[in-house]
């Protein structure tokens, strides 16, 4: 995941606060645009769209940049209790003023979890979601040096399972969901003595609308801090790229750890390889790559989840015993999906995809958005 240290939904949240999206650009004063002739309409172009950017969005952009580049790096050097309290204060503020994003998260929680949660519980989980996101930034900032600043706050349970897996000499595959501060968890495993490489998509190759300024900010604030805690460059599963398995096999044959997040929505080019499995009460489309890698290399699969405790600064990293990959692909992968399902149901606010309706629709968990001809503008 060296190229995708930021999850798709994290990327979406950062992008939300840093750019003018095409849909928001389309929200130019329509009366003025229609009144203008064809040449005038063309001249309005980009300048007209930029004038339509709401002040709230500009303020949100400034706040996000200030938090990632100034506030969080400084806060991360304070005592942990104060650093994470600052992150929670910031999150509570975002929860209040980002009403549309809050409503989207609440709606997605209730659509997917249904009768499990009521309106008040959904609001509480949405607030927790904002806090989790804000605290994850502090986690990344505390990875400086040998990551001891963060490591002192994280209890690793089940380390013996990973030690035993590597003792067999075939490496180990760590499988997780986009759950909690999983990227920081991978960094801690590497810093604690497990050479680790990640598989994941690069947003630079899958987000053409992402601007160069965003990429630079992302690189400076996040990727460079995580990349130093990886053994090899990230392995990117681009469509039609056959060497992914070979790259993973090289790391595993060197008796290293390879990580993969198996809850990512499949790209259109990957739908033929996706399988449908029960996930959060529905039949979700997921890619069983973790099982494929395990069978090709003989490496065991271990499930890993990072849970944040009630004080927000302490976390527990849980490593499971090896998961059986016996049976057909659907059966074997179903065991991994069941573990992800259980973790998300136990701590819903840890899962990042509540903030991205499009990803939930791609997974098959919520209805797809109306076609472009009938859709309302999506404001973030």
Residue pairs with C-beta under 8 A, 6 or more apart in sequence:
1 183
1 186
1 198
1 199
1 200
1 230
1 234
1 259
1 261
2 197
2 198
2 200
2 223
2 226
2 227
2 230
2 232
2 233
2 234
2 235
3 200
3 201
3 202
3 204
3 233
3 234
3 236
4 198
4 200
4 201
4 202
4 203
4 234
4 236
5 183
5 198
5 200
5 222
5 223
5 226
5 227
5 234
6 14
6 183
6 203
6 218
6 222
6 223
7 178
7 182
7 183
7 261
7 352
8 178
8 201
8 203
8 206
8 264
8 265
8 356
8 359
9 178
9 352
9 353
9 355
9 356
9 359
10 133
10 136
10 352
11 203
11 207
11 210
11 218
12 355
12 356
12 359
12 380
13 133
13 355
14 64
14 68
14 214
14 217
14 218
15 21
15 207
15 210
15 214
16 60
16 101
16 380
17 60
17 61
17 63
17 64
17 65
18 61
18 64
18 65
18 211
18 213
18 214
18 217
19 61
19 209
19 210
19 211
19 214
20 49
20 50
20 53
20 57
21 209
21 378
21 380
22 209
23 377
23 378
23 379
24 52
24 53
24 54
24 57
24 377
24 379
24 380
25 49
25 52
26 49
26 377
27 52
27 377
27 379
28 44
28 48
28 49
28 51
28 52
29 52
32 44
32 48
33 41
33 44
33 48
36 44
56 97
60 97
60 98
65 217
67 90
67 134
67 137
68 137
68 217
68 221
69 217
69 220
69 221
71 86
71 90
72 87
72 137
72 138
72 141
73 141
75 82
75 83
75 86
75 87
75 138
75 141
76 83
76 138
76 141
76 142
76 144
76 149
77 83
78 86
80 142
80 152
80 153
80 313
81 311
81 313
83 138
83 142
83 313
84 135
84 138
84 311
84 312
84 313
85 312
86 138
87 131
87 134
87 135
87 137
87 138
87 312
88 131
88 134
88 135
88 312
90 134
91 127
91 130
91 131
91 133
91 134
91 135
92 127
92 130
92 131
94 130
94 134
95 102
95 126
95 127
95 130
98 130
100 379
100 380
101 355
101 380
102 126
102 130
104 355
104 357
105 125
105 126
105 129
105 354
105 355
106 119
106 122
106 123
106 126
107 357
108 353
108 354
108 355
108 357
108 360
108 366
109 117
109 122
109 125
109 126
109 348
109 354
110 117
110 119
110 122
111 365
111 366
112 280
112 281
112 282
112 360
112 365
112 366
113 280
113 281
113 345
113 348
114 281
116 345
117 125
117 348
125 348
125 349
125 354
126 349
126 354
128 349
129 349
129 354
129 355
131 312
131 349
132 180
132 181
132 308
132 349
132 350
133 352
133 355
135 181
135 308
135 312
135 313
136 180
136 181
136 184
137 221
139 150
139 181
139 184
139 315
140 183
140 184
140 221
140 222
140 225
140 226
141 225
142 149
142 150
142 153
143 149
143 150
143 184
143 187
143 188
143 191
143 225
143 226
143 229
144 225
146 191
147 187
147 188
147 191
147 229
148 191
150 184
150 187
150 188
151 188
151 191
151 192
153 313
153 314
153 315
154 185
154 188
154 306
154 314
154 315
154 316
154 317
155 314
155 315
155 316
155 317
156 188
156 189
156 192
156 317
156 319
157 316
157 317
157 318
157 319
158 302
158 318
158 319
158 320
158 321
159 192
159 319
161 302
161 319
161 320
161 321
161 322
162 172
162 174
162 189
162 194
162 257
162 302
162 319
165 171
165 172
165 299
165 300
165 302
165 322
166 172
166 194
166 255
166 257
168 300
169 255
170 252
170 253
170 255
170 297
170 298
170 299
170 300
171 251
171 252
171 253
171 254
171 255
171 256
171 257
171 258
171 297
171 299
172 252
172 257
172 258
172 299
172 300
172 301
172 302
173 252
173 257
173 258
173 259
173 260
173 290
173 293
173 294
173 299
173 300
173 301
173 302
174 186
174 189
174 196
174 257
174 258
174 259
174 260
174 302
174 303
174 304
174 319
175 259
175 260
175 261
175 262
175 290
175 301
175 302
175 303
175 304
175 323
175 336
175 339
176 182
176 185
176 259
176 260
176 261
176 262
176 303
176 304
176 305
176 306
176 340
177 261
177 262
177 263
177 305
177 340
177 343
177 344
177 351
178 261
178 263
178 264
178 351
178 352
178 353
179 263
179 305
179 306
179 340
179 343
179 344
179 347
179 350
179 351
179 352
180 305
180 306
180 307
180 308
180 315
180 347
180 350
181 306
181 308
181 315
182 261
182 304
182 305
182 306
183 226
184 226
184 306
185 304
185 306
185 317
186 196
186 198
186 226
186 229
186 230
186 259
187 226
187 229
187 230
188 229
188 317
189 196
189 257
189 304
189 317
190 196
190 229
190 230
190 231
190 257
191 229
194 256
194 257
195 231
195 254
195 256
195 257
196 229
196 230
196 231
196 256
196 257
196 258
196 259
197 230
197 231
197 232
197 233
197 234
197 235
197 248
197 251
197 256
197 257
197 258
197 259
198 230
198 234
198 235
198 258
198 259
198 260
199 234
199 235
199 236
199 237
199 244
199 248
199 258
199 259
199 260
199 289
200 234
200 235
200 236
200 237
200 260
200 261
200 264
201 236
201 237
201 238
201 264
201 267
202 234
202 236
203 210
203 218
204 210
204 215
205 236
205 238
206 267
231 251
231 256
232 251
232 256
235 244
235 247
235 248
235 251
235 258
236 244
237 244
237 289
238 244
239 267
239 269
239 270
240 269
245 292
245 293
245 296
248 258
248 293
248 297
249 293
249 296
249 297
251 257
251 258
252 258
252 293
252 297
252 299
253 297
258 293
258 299
259 304
260 289
260 290
260 293
262 286
262 287
262 288
262 289
262 290
262 333
262 336
262 337
262 340
263 279
263 286
263 340
263 353
263 363
264 286
264 287
265 285
265 359
265 360
265 362
265 363
266 273
266 274
266 285
266 286
266 287
266 362
270 287
271 285
273 287
273 288
274 285
274 286
274 287
275 285
275 286
275 287
275 288
275 329
275 330
275 333
276 283
276 284
276 285
276 364
277 283
277 284
277 286
277 330
277 333
277 334
277 337
278 284
278 334
278 337
278 338
278 341
279 286
279 337
279 340
279 341
279 363
279 365
280 341
280 344
280 345
280 365
282 364
282 365
283 364
284 337
284 363
284 364
284 365
285 362
285 363
285 364
286 333
286 337
286 363
288 329
288 330
288 332
288 333
290 301
290 333
290 336
291 301
291 325
291 329
291 332
291 333
291 336
292 329
293 299
294 300
294 301
294 325
294 332
295 325
300 322
300 323
301 322
301 323
301 325
301 336
302 319
302 320
302 321
302 322
302 323
303 319
303 320
303 323
303 336
303 339
303 340
304 317
304 318
304 319
304 320
305 317
305 318
305 343
306 315
306 316
306 317
306 318
306 350
307 315
307 316
307 317
307 318
307 347
307 350
308 314
308 315
308 350
309 315
309 316
320 339
323 335
323 336
323 339
324 332
324 335
325 332
326 332
343 350
344 350
344 351
348 354
353 359
353 360
353 363
354 360
357 366
357 369
358 369
360 366
361 367
361 368
361 369
369 375
369 378
